[in-house]
Amino acid sequence: MRVTGGLPFDLRQFLTADATALEGEQSAVDLEVASEQVQGWPWRPQPCRCDDADFPEIKAVRVRQAGQASWLMSIDEPQNLALGVFIRDVAALSSVHTWLPAAAPVVRSTGGGGSPAAARQWDAWWDQALAVDPYAPWPKVTTSWWTPPDFGSLDAAPQLQALVRRHFLAAVRWSEDRKREHIAVMTDPGRSANETRLVADLERACGRRAAPFNLRVTEIPVAGRELWHLHPGHVVVTAGLLGDPGEYRRRLTPVLQALL
C-alpha cells in the first residue's frame, strides 16, 4: 500500500498538488513517512526534501512491501474539477449534468444565470476534464486546466473563458479550502489503510489473491454521499462519501468485487 499527499494550493503561482495512491502488494511492510512538494507548472507528482515545519499539516505516508504489486488504487481530488464546480455554481450555469449535485459547501451565485453558450461550453469542458487521467503524461491533460493569466485552453470557449477570468481567484480560494479538507480526511488515522483492509477482506471471502487491477477514485466537492461508476477502472465519489468510512466501504465493495 502506498499513500501520498500533496501540498496546499500556492496562490502565487496557481499551482496545485495532491494525489493519494494506494497500492496493494504481497508481503511484509516497511513504513516510511516523507513529505512531498510540487514545483513548477504544469504540475507533476515529484518527491523532494522539505522542512515539515513549513507544511505541518501535510504528510506523505508510504507503506512499502516487497514483491510484485497485485493491485493499485489512486484517490485524488483534482483541483481543476473543484474549480469547475465553483464556476458552474457561482455563474448559475444550467448544465445538462443534472446528476451532479450542488457544490459543498454551497457556492453563492453572483446573480442571474450564465448564458446558454457558457453552459454548453462548461459541459463540454467537464466531460473532457472528468475523463482525463491526472497521471497521464503531459501535455495530454493541459487542455482541462485553466492557466492564468490568458486561460488559453479556453480560447475556443470564449463565454466560459470570460467567466473563469472573472471568478478564478475566488474559485482558487474555495478549492484550496476543499483540498485541505481532502488532505485532512486522507491523513486521518481512523481511515488509515481503509482500502487495503477492504481488499484483504474480499480476498479472504473469495479464498484467493486479488487479480491485478487499477482503480481510480476521483473525489469532487459536491453535496451528498454518492458514488458514480463511470467505467470499471474509474469511480467518482463525493467528499461526504469519502469522509464516511462505513458508507464508503459499503458503496466501494461491489466495485472491487467486480475487479477481483
Backbone bond lengths (Angstrom), bond angles and torsions (degrees), N, CA, C in turn:
res aa  C-N    CA-C-N  psi(-1)  N-CA   C-N-CA  omega(-1)  CA-C   N-CA-C  phi
1 M - - - 1.462 - - 1.512 109.66 -
2 R 1.305 117.05 137.61 1.459 119.68 174.94 1.516 108.27 -131.70
3 V 1.330 116.98 131.13 1.460 121.87 177.92 1.511 107.50 -121.66
4 T 1.320 118.07 125.21 1.457 119.81 178.28 1.510 109.84 -127.24
5 G 1.324 116.73 147.72 1.448 121.20 178.88 1.511 110.66 -127.94
6 G 1.335 116.27 151.78 1.449 120.22 -179.62 1.509 111.78 -101.62
7 L 1.309 115.65 -172.32 1.450 121.84 179.19 1.515 110.33 -105.30
8 P 1.328 118.29 157.44 1.454 119.93 -179.91 1.516 111.83 -62.66
9 F 1.313 115.01 163.63 1.452 123.07 -178.91 1.527 110.96 -61.39
10 D 1.318 116.71 135.82 1.455 122.77 178.02 1.524 107.93 -99.64
11 L 1.324 117.31 103.90 1.456 121.11 -176.50 1.526 112.09 -62.89
12 R 1.307 117.58 -25.41 1.460 119.35 -176.69 1.520 111.13 -67.62
13 Q 1.312 118.18 -33.66 1.453 120.58 -176.40 1.519 112.53 -120.53
14 F 1.342 117.54 3.15 1.457 122.27 -177.18 1.527 110.77 52.94
15 L 1.313 114.06 53.93 1.448 119.78 177.86 1.504 109.26 -105.13
16 T 1.311 116.33 156.73 1.448 120.38 175.36 1.507 110.26 -141.15
17 A 1.296 115.57 150.99 1.445 118.49 172.48 1.507 110.52 -161.56
18 D 1.287 116.53 132.81 1.450 122.67 161.98 1.498 107.33 -178.31
19 A 1.260 118.26 117.08 1.451 120.89 174.53 1.509 106.67 -136.92
20 T 1.308 116.54 131.81 1.449 120.51 177.88 1.514 107.82 -115.07
21 A 1.323 116.95 122.00 1.457 120.24 -179.74 1.511 108.61 -121.75
22 L 1.317 115.06 138.63 1.451 120.35 178.11 1.519 107.44 -123.18
23 E 1.321 116.05 124.28 1.451 119.57 -174.58 1.518 109.83 -123.05
24 G 1.333 116.57 121.12 1.445 120.90 178.21 1.509 110.07 -87.32
25 E 1.324 117.52 130.27 1.443 121.46 -179.04 1.516 108.80 -134.71
26 Q 1.350 118.45 -171.64 1.449 117.15 -157.95 1.518 117.52 -118.15
27 S 1.319 121.68 12.03 1.454 117.14 173.39 1.504 112.50 -153.79
28 A 1.370 118.30 -154.74 1.458 121.82 -168.94 1.519 113.06 -60.42
29 V 1.339 116.54 152.66 1.458 121.28 -172.36 1.512 111.97 -105.95
30 D 1.339 114.01 152.00 1.464 121.29 175.21 1.515 106.39 -133.72
31 L 1.315 117.50 112.10 1.465 122.37 -173.96 1.515 110.55 -86.58
32 E 1.332 114.89 132.28 1.459 120.88 178.54 1.515 108.08 -137.03
33 V 1.337 116.48 135.06 1.456 121.05 178.53 1.512 108.40 -108.83
34 A 1.337 115.58 132.22 1.465 120.78 -178.76 1.504 108.38 -142.03
35 S 1.333 116.80 174.25 1.450 122.28 174.73 1.506 109.12 -119.74
36 E 1.340 115.97 156.21 1.449 120.99 -178.96 1.517 108.40 -127.96
37 Q 1.312 115.99 150.45 1.453 121.68 176.85 1.510 107.72 -141.81
38 V 1.313 116.70 151.34 1.445 121.48 177.49 1.510 108.66 -112.04
39 Q 1.314 116.45 135.12 1.454 121.54 -179.55 1.521 108.41 -128.33
40 G 1.330 116.32 133.44 1.455 120.24 173.66 1.506 113.33 85.20
41 W 1.301 115.50 170.15 1.460 123.82 178.51 1.503 108.05 -136.27
42 P 1.342 122.34 136.51 1.456 126.29 2.68 1.529 112.65 -68.25
43 W 1.321 114.22 161.20 1.455 119.50 -177.64 1.518 110.83 -73.08
44 R 1.325 115.52 136.44 1.456 122.32 169.11 1.521 107.29 -132.95
45 P 1.322 118.82 137.79 1.461 118.43 174.70 1.519 109.66 -65.65
46 Q 1.330 117.75 124.88 1.449 120.73 179.42 1.514 109.59 -152.64
47 P 1.344 117.87 135.70 1.460 120.49 -179.71 1.516 111.11 -77.50
48 C 1.326 116.43 154.31 1.462 120.52 173.68 1.518 108.57 -157.86
49 R 1.309 114.67 171.09 1.463 120.66 175.24 1.513 108.97 -92.68
50 C 1.310 118.10 129.99 1.461 119.49 175.05 1.515 108.50 -150.06
51 D 1.310 115.69 162.57 1.451 122.80 -176.33 1.519 109.27 -83.63
52 D 1.350 117.27 120.96 1.452 120.31 -179.79 1.521 112.07 -58.19
53 A 1.337 117.42 -26.90 1.467 119.29 -179.97 1.520 111.21 -65.54
54 D 1.358 116.75 -25.70 1.461 119.69 179.06 1.518 111.41 -73.37
55 F 1.342 117.52 -30.49 1.456 122.69 -176.51 1.524 108.69 -134.41
56 P 1.327 117.76 68.74 1.459 120.03 -170.33 1.513 113.18 -66.00
57 E 1.340 117.91 -24.22 1.451 118.41 -174.98 1.512 113.37 -88.69
58 I 1.352 118.55 -5.41 1.443 121.49 -173.91 1.518 110.18 -112.55
59 K 1.309 116.02 128.19 1.458 121.19 173.74 1.525 107.53 -134.96
60 A 1.316 115.25 149.09 1.450 120.87 168.27 1.510 106.86 -112.83
61 V 1.302 116.66 123.76 1.455 121.90 -177.67 1.514 108.36 -112.95
62 R 1.320 115.36 124.10 1.452 119.30 179.50 1.527 108.63 -116.20
63 V 1.298 116.33 131.37 1.456 121.31 171.03 1.517 106.70 -111.59
64 R 1.333 116.88 110.04 1.458 120.98 -175.02 1.529 108.91 -98.56
65 Q 1.324 114.92 139.53 1.453 119.96 176.65 1.516 109.08 -130.33
66 A 1.309 115.47 146.04 1.457 119.26 177.34 1.523 109.71 -74.75
67 G 1.308 116.45 156.13 1.451 119.96 176.34 1.510 113.39 98.64
68 Q 1.301 115.39 179.36 1.455 122.59 -175.88 1.526 110.54 -82.06
69 A 1.325 116.80 134.66 1.462 120.75 177.52 1.516 109.83 -65.81
70 S 1.323 116.86 136.53 1.463 120.38 178.76 1.514 111.76 -102.17
71 W 1.321 117.72 -21.97 1.460 119.53 178.40 1.511 109.94 -156.42
72 L 1.330 115.13 160.41 1.460 120.63 -178.39 1.520 109.51 -143.36
73 M 1.325 116.37 129.16 1.463 122.29 172.84 1.519 108.19 -121.60
74 S 1.319 116.52 135.61 1.461 120.84 173.24 1.519 108.40 -118.46
75 I 1.315 115.80 134.02 1.465 122.33 -178.81 1.516 107.70 -124.53
76 D 1.326 116.42 124.12 1.452 119.44 -174.60 1.521 109.26 -150.28
77 E 1.335 114.71 154.11 1.462 121.38 168.60 1.532 106.16 -116.77
78 P 1.329 117.96 88.39 1.467 119.68 -176.58 1.523 111.13 -60.50
79 Q 1.308 116.40 130.58 1.452 119.09 -174.42 1.521 112.47 -68.73
80 N 1.331 116.93 -28.29 1.464 117.23 178.33 1.520 111.43 -63.96
81 L 1.334 118.35 -33.16 1.458 120.30 177.71 1.527 111.17 -70.99
82 A 1.336 117.08 -38.66 1.466 119.76 176.49 1.526 110.38 -63.52
83 L 1.325 117.07 -41.64 1.465 120.42 176.31 1.522 110.49 -60.66
84 G 1.326 116.49 -41.91 1.451 120.42 -179.42 1.515 113.29 -63.35
85 V 1.331 116.46 -42.18 1.462 120.34 177.50 1.527 110.48 -60.91
86 F 1.333 116.06 -43.22 1.466 119.89 179.23 1.528 110.54 -60.45
87 I 1.331 117.95 -47.69 1.461 120.96 -178.17 1.525 110.71 -62.87
88 R 1.318 117.30 -41.82 1.467 119.90 178.11 1.519 111.36 -56.08
89 D 1.339 116.46 -45.18 1.455 119.97 -173.78 1.524 112.78 -81.63
90 V 1.329 117.66 -37.96 1.462 118.79 -178.95 1.526 110.28 -67.04
91 A 1.337 117.06 -30.10 1.459 120.79 179.35 1.525 112.81 -96.39
92 A 1.354 116.45 1.64 1.476 121.94 179.59 1.525 111.40 51.88
93 L 1.338 116.28 48.54 1.456 120.87 179.48 1.522 110.33 -75.87
94 S 1.310 116.95 136.54 1.466 122.52 179.79 1.523 108.61 -89.11
95 S 1.305 116.04 87.56 1.457 121.47 -176.60 1.526 111.10 -79.95
96 V 1.334 115.79 150.16 1.465 119.93 173.11 1.527 110.61 -75.13
97 H 1.326 116.75 -12.53 1.465 120.89 -179.35 1.532 109.15 -83.86
98 T 1.300 115.35 70.76 1.466 120.17 -178.31 1.527 112.04 -70.01
99 W 1.333 117.04 -14.41 1.466 120.37 177.03 1.522 111.76 -70.61
100 L 1.331 116.46 -20.51 1.465 120.84 -174.22 1.522 109.70 -87.02
101 P 1.344 118.32 114.19 1.468 120.74 -177.26 1.531 112.39 -66.43
102 A 1.320 113.53 174.78 1.460 119.97 176.20 1.523 110.36 -67.58
103 A 1.317 114.86 157.06 1.463 120.69 177.95 1.522 110.37 -58.61
104 A 1.316 115.59 149.62 1.464 121.88 175.72 1.526 108.62 -133.20
105 P 1.344 116.25 120.34 1.461 127.77 -1.04 1.526 111.83 -67.86
106 V 1.322 114.16 165.70 1.456 120.70 -173.92 1.529 111.21 -60.46
107 V 1.329 114.94 138.07 1.465 121.76 173.25 1.524 107.20 -103.69
108 R 1.305 116.71 121.69 1.461 120.86 -178.42 1.525 110.75 -76.69
109 S 1.322 114.84 133.58 1.458 119.97 177.19 1.524 110.02 -69.85
110 T 1.320 115.82 146.88 1.463 120.71 177.60 1.521 111.72 -79.58
111 G 1.318 117.19 0.19 1.463 120.75 177.37 1.510 112.01 105.46
112 G 1.343 114.91 127.93 1.454 119.38 179.82 1.511 111.58 79.11
113 G 1.327 116.36 141.31 1.452 119.97 179.72 1.512 111.45 -76.78
114 G 1.313 115.66 149.36 1.449 120.02 174.32 1.514 110.51 -67.74
115 S 1.298 117.40 164.20 1.460 121.21 -176.27 1.524 110.78 -68.83
116 P 1.337 117.45 152.15 1.467 120.11 175.65 1.531 111.80 -56.36
117 A 1.331 116.86 -36.19 1.468 119.45 179.37 1.525 110.56 -63.81
118 A 1.333 117.32 -43.29 1.467 120.47 178.91 1.521 110.58 -63.77
119 A 1.333 117.01 -38.05 1.464 120.72 179.24 1.524 110.77 -64.49
120 R 1.328 116.99 -43.44 1.473 120.00 178.28 1.523 110.61 -63.64
121 Q 1.300 116.87 -39.70 1.462 120.31 179.09 1.524 111.21 -67.58
122 W 1.330 116.47 -37.86 1.463 119.44 176.92 1.527 110.07 -63.86
123 D 1.328 117.66 -43.54 1.470 120.50 179.56 1.519 111.43 -59.45
124 A 1.334 116.56 -43.61 1.460 119.87 179.28 1.528 110.83 -64.68
125 W 1.350 116.08 -40.90 1.459 119.60 177.63 1.521 111.00 -63.65
126 W 1.330 117.19 -44.74 1.467 121.31 -178.11 1.524 111.02 -60.57
127 D 1.335 117.44 -44.90 1.465 120.70 179.44 1.527 110.32 -56.72
128 Q 1.313 116.07 -43.38 1.458 120.21 -179.72 1.526 111.38 -68.94
129 A 1.332 116.42 -46.32 1.465 120.44 -176.20 1.524 111.63 -64.35
130 L 1.327 117.40 -37.82 1.458 120.68 -178.02 1.522 111.20 -71.13
131 A 1.325 117.02 -29.57 1.455 120.85 -177.86 1.516 113.22 -80.07
132 V 1.339 116.79 -20.52 1.464 120.46 -174.58 1.522 110.60 -74.38
133 D 1.316 115.44 132.61 1.459 121.47 172.84 1.530 107.86 -80.10
134 P 1.350 118.67 118.40 1.469 119.40 -178.27 1.518 113.25 -63.38
135 Y 1.333 117.66 -14.68 1.457 120.49 178.88 1.523 112.30 -96.74
136 A 1.356 116.57 3.86 1.457 119.82 177.20 1.526 109.54 -67.81
137 P 1.340 116.69 154.15 1.478 119.14 -179.56 1.515 111.60 -61.70
138 W 1.318 115.81 140.44 1.446 120.84 171.69 1.523 107.46 -75.80
139 P 1.357 120.02 150.03 1.463 126.35 10.35 1.518 114.88 -95.80
140 K 1.350 118.07 20.90 1.456 119.85 -174.83 1.524 112.93 -56.00
141 V 1.343 118.12 -35.26 1.454 120.36 -172.80 1.524 113.73 -92.44
142 T 1.318 117.91 -3.23 1.460 118.44 -172.59 1.518 112.93 -66.68
143 T 1.328 118.55 -24.70 1.462 120.21 -178.46 1.521 112.15 -67.35
144 S 1.320 118.28 -17.81 1.467 120.23 179.05 1.526 112.28 -94.23
145 W 1.333 117.42 0.76 1.460 121.44 179.19 1.516 109.82 -104.61
146 W 1.328 115.63 147.73 1.457 122.12 178.93 1.522 108.08 -105.93
147 T 1.320 116.21 111.57 1.455 120.73 -173.03 1.521 110.38 -112.70
148 P 1.350 117.19 114.02 1.457 120.12 177.42 1.527 110.58 -69.95
149 P 1.314 118.25 161.03 1.476 125.80 5.55 1.526 114.76 -90.93
150 D 1.349 118.63 -15.13 1.467 118.59 -172.79 1.521 113.40 -96.41
151 F 1.358 118.37 -15.43 1.468 121.89 -179.72 1.536 110.51 51.84
152 G 1.327 113.81 50.10 1.452 120.27 -174.08 1.516 114.49 -61.61
153 S 1.340 118.12 -25.03 1.464 119.61 179.24 1.519 111.88 -65.22
154 L 1.350 117.23 -14.28 1.461 121.63 -179.56 1.532 112.42 -106.95
155 D 1.309 117.94 18.37 1.466 120.00 -179.12 1.529 111.72 -59.82
156 A 1.322 116.51 -31.62 1.469 119.88 179.77 1.526 112.12 -84.24
157 A 1.336 117.43 -0.83 1.475 122.31 179.79 1.526 108.04 -129.59
158 P 1.340 118.34 70.02 1.471 120.65 -169.55 1.520 114.52 -63.42
159 Q 1.331 118.62 -34.14 1.465 119.50 -179.82 1.532 110.53 -68.73
160 L 1.322 116.42 -42.64 1.463 119.55 176.32 1.520 110.43 -67.53
161 Q 1.296 117.62 -38.72 1.457 121.70 179.02 1.532 111.26 -58.58
162 A 1.337 116.02 -41.17 1.466 119.70 179.24 1.523 110.84 -64.34
163 L 1.332 117.67 -40.01 1.468 121.18 178.72 1.528 110.53 -65.62
164 V 1.311 116.25 -43.67 1.462 120.15 -179.57 1.526 110.31 -62.80
165 R 1.317 116.09 -43.04 1.462 119.46 179.45 1.537 110.86 -61.55
166 R 1.322 116.73 -38.02 1.466 121.32 -176.65 1.533 111.78 -72.04
167 H 1.317 116.96 -37.43 1.467 120.04 -170.40 1.527 113.51 -112.08
168 F 1.314 118.15 7.81 1.463 119.59 -169.33 1.524 112.94 -62.33
169 L 1.319 118.38 -44.55 1.460 119.91 -176.87 1.525 111.11 -62.90
170 A 1.344 116.83 -42.44 1.464 119.50 177.08 1.528 110.73 -64.09
171 A 1.327 116.54 -38.07 1.465 120.49 178.85 1.524 111.00 -64.62
172 V 1.325 116.78 -40.30 1.461 121.08 178.66 1.532 110.20 -61.95
173 R 1.328 116.38 -45.97 1.468 119.57 -179.19 1.517 110.94 -61.80
174 W 1.332 116.32 -42.74 1.462 120.74 179.92 1.519 110.20 -64.57
175 S 1.332 117.19 -44.85 1.465 120.37 -177.70 1.522 111.45 -69.01
176 E 1.324 117.11 -30.22 1.464 120.06 176.75 1.531 110.39 -63.17
177 D 1.325 116.83 -41.29 1.461 120.29 177.18 1.525 111.07 -63.33
178 R 1.333 116.70 -40.07 1.462 120.27 178.68 1.532 110.91 -65.39
179 K 1.336 115.92 -37.40 1.459 119.42 178.43 1.523 111.38 -63.22
180 R 1.336 116.47 -41.12 1.467 119.42 177.75 1.529 110.30 -62.47
181 E 1.330 117.00 -40.68 1.461 120.16 178.44 1.523 111.09 -63.46
182 H 1.337 116.34 -41.15 1.460 120.44 178.67 1.528 110.81 -61.70
183 I 1.321 116.56 -45.19 1.459 120.67 179.89 1.522 110.42 -63.05
184 A 1.333 116.69 -39.91 1.469 119.97 179.21 1.526 110.75 -61.56
185 V 1.325 117.26 -41.05 1.467 120.76 178.67 1.524 110.04 -65.30
186 M 1.339 116.48 -47.26 1.456 119.90 -174.44 1.525 113.26 -70.66
187 T 1.320 117.78 -22.44 1.465 120.58 179.14 1.525 112.48 -101.49
188 D 1.314 117.56 6.01 1.458 121.34 177.20 1.525 108.93 -67.89
189 P 1.339 118.25 123.65 1.472 119.90 -179.15 1.524 112.88 -57.57
190 G 1.320 116.88 -25.48 1.456 120.17 -178.50 1.512 113.89 -67.81
191 R 1.347 117.88 -21.38 1.469 118.67 179.74 1.525 111.80 -110.26
192 S 1.319 117.47 9.86 1.459 121.01 -177.72 1.524 110.91 -55.32
193 A 1.321 116.43 130.97 1.467 123.34 176.30 1.524 112.71 61.85
194 N 1.325 117.42 25.21 1.456 120.94 -178.70 1.526 111.52 -56.73
195 E 1.336 116.41 -48.97 1.458 120.75 -178.36 1.526 111.63 -66.92
196 T 1.332 116.77 -39.10 1.463 120.40 179.10 1.519 111.48 -62.77
197 R 1.329 116.33 -42.44 1.459 119.71 178.02 1.524 111.14 -64.09
198 L 1.334 116.61 -38.28 1.457 119.69 179.92 1.529 110.55 -64.90
199 V 1.328 117.22 -45.08 1.465 119.60 178.12 1.522 110.46 -62.26
200 A 1.331 117.80 -42.03 1.463 121.12 179.39 1.529 110.73 -61.67
201 D 1.327 117.38 -41.36 1.469 120.38 178.36 1.526 111.12 -63.23
202 L 1.335 116.44 -40.38 1.459 119.94 179.38 1.528 111.28 -69.27
203 E 1.332 116.63 -35.43 1.463 119.69 175.85 1.525 110.38 -62.90
204 R 1.325 116.54 -43.57 1.464 118.89 178.61 1.521 111.09 -63.68
205 A 1.332 116.52 -38.64 1.461 120.12 -178.38 1.524 112.22 -65.19
206 C 1.329 116.51 -35.44 1.468 118.43 -179.01 1.523 112.63 -97.65
207 G 1.333 116.99 -2.48 1.453 120.97 173.19 1.509 115.45 72.67
208 R 1.326 118.18 27.22 1.461 120.73 179.35 1.528 109.49 -158.69
209 R 1.343 114.70 167.85 1.453 120.27 174.12 1.523 110.19 -69.73
210 A 1.304 115.78 152.74 1.459 119.97 175.10 1.520 110.36 -66.23
211 A 1.322 115.55 139.77 1.455 119.26 171.23 1.527 108.62 -67.15
212 P 1.329 118.07 152.08 1.469 119.38 178.24 1.527 111.12 -57.91
213 F 1.326 116.09 132.47 1.460 120.04 176.83 1.520 109.65 -152.89
214 N 1.320 115.46 158.60 1.462 123.59 172.05 1.521 107.60 -122.88
215 L 1.313 116.56 131.98 1.459 121.36 177.17 1.519 108.95 -133.34
216 R 1.320 115.14 126.48 1.468 120.96 176.61 1.526 108.52 -103.45
217 V 1.315 116.72 125.54 1.461 123.55 177.36 1.520 107.55 -110.30
218 T 1.323 116.54 114.22 1.461 121.92 -178.94 1.522 109.38 -105.12
219 E 1.311 116.23 118.29 1.467 120.52 176.66 1.526 109.38 -91.52
220 I 1.330 116.41 138.17 1.455 120.91 172.95 1.533 108.53 -128.23
221 P 1.331 117.27 142.18 1.467 120.78 -175.35 1.523 112.23 -83.85
222 V 1.323 115.06 74.07 1.463 121.33 176.45 1.517 108.92 -126.54
223 A 1.328 115.80 167.89 1.463 121.49 -171.87 1.529 112.00 -71.67
224 G 1.329 114.34 157.74 1.454 121.16 173.98 1.511 113.72 92.85
225 R 1.330 114.26 179.75 1.466 122.97 175.94 1.526 106.86 -123.58
226 E 1.328 114.52 85.43 1.459 120.31 -171.31 1.520 111.27 -127.62
227 L 1.330 114.94 154.92 1.457 123.36 172.40 1.510 108.30 -134.41
228 W 1.340 116.31 131.50 1.460 121.93 176.19 1.520 108.12 -118.70
229 H 1.338 115.63 126.21 1.459 122.16 -176.91 1.526 107.60 -94.04
230 L 1.325 117.18 96.47 1.459 120.71 -175.27 1.521 111.94 -73.35
231 H 1.320 116.93 -43.24 1.459 122.46 172.60 1.523 106.83 -161.72
232 P 1.333 119.39 172.16 1.479 119.35 -171.11 1.517 115.05 -52.92
233 G 1.329 118.19 -30.71 1.449 119.60 -177.30 1.508 115.49 -102.44
234 H 1.345 118.06 12.84 1.466 119.44 -176.25 1.521 110.40 -151.17
235 V 1.328 115.45 124.31 1.452 121.16 172.27 1.519 109.08 -124.61
236 V 1.320 115.01 151.63 1.467 122.08 175.03 1.519 107.10 -113.25
237 V 1.324 117.03 133.31 1.460 121.58 179.57 1.514 109.40 -128.47
238 T 1.310 116.03 153.56 1.457 120.28 174.41 1.529 109.59 -82.31
239 A 1.314 115.17 159.50 1.461 119.92 177.66 1.528 110.44 -60.87
240 G 1.330 116.74 -36.75 1.458 120.14 179.55 1.514 112.61 -63.09
241 L 1.339 117.55 -37.83 1.461 120.01 178.70 1.524 110.93 -69.88
242 L 1.322 117.38 -44.14 1.461 119.74 -179.84 1.522 110.94 -61.61
243 G 1.326 116.94 -30.90 1.455 121.02 179.75 1.510 114.69 -83.93
244 D 1.329 117.99 1.00 1.468 123.68 179.11 1.527 107.55 -115.48
245 P 1.350 118.59 88.63 1.467 120.40 -171.21 1.520 114.72 -54.91
246 G 1.328 117.51 -40.49 1.452 119.87 -178.02 1.519 112.66 -66.40
247 E 1.323 116.61 -48.39 1.457 120.31 -179.70 1.527 111.20 -69.42
248 Y 1.314 116.62 -37.51 1.465 120.91 176.87 1.518 110.30 -59.66
249 R 1.319 117.14 -45.30 1.467 121.14 178.42 1.519 110.81 -61.53
250 R 1.338 116.49 -43.73 1.466 120.21 -178.86 1.521 111.51 -62.28
251 R 1.337 116.84 -42.35 1.461 120.58 -177.43 1.532 111.87 -75.76
252 L 1.332 116.97 -29.70 1.463 120.09 -178.35 1.526 112.27 -80.97
253 T 1.321 117.16 -23.61 1.462 120.91 -175.48 1.533 113.67 -54.63
254 P 1.346 119.99 -51.82 1.467 117.73 -179.70 1.533 113.50 -65.13
255 V 1.320 116.88 -28.74 1.464 120.09 176.59 1.531 109.55 -63.43
256 L 1.332 116.39 -46.47 1.463 120.21 -179.55 1.521 111.59 -71.40
257 Q 1.315 118.16 -35.69 1.467 120.16 178.16 1.522 111.14 -58.96
258 A 1.340 116.20 -37.10 1.465 119.54 179.58 1.527 111.98 -70.24
259 L 1.332 116.86 -23.50 1.460 120.90 -178.58 1.510 113.08 -90.22
260 L 1.338 116.69 -27.49 1.471 120.65 -176.17 1.519 112.11 -68.84
